[in-house]
Amino acid sequence: MKLDGSIVSNLQAALASARRFRDKPVYPDTLNHWRNVLSHAHYLLGKGQIGEINAIRNLSSALGAELEQRKLDPDKPHL
């Protein structure tokens, strides 16, 4: 995945928008982008050759929780 900026800044942006749109409808492309950022973070963590590992772990955990909550709630609006 090609990201503009660091993985930390991308995780922060994805987490902020996931929280901002917590109870609002989002486009499937938006959900896919959040999932792709999270997947890329997991890939980098698996390689173990990255700086800021604690920040990436914490942010990816928080973003994963946001996405999981959205997936588990059938009343959560989607476009």
Secondary structure, DSSP 8 states (H G I E B T S, - for coil): ---SS-HHHHHHHHHHHHHHTTTS---HHHHHHHHHHHHHHHHHHHHT--S-HHHHHHHHHHHHHHHHHHHH-TTS---
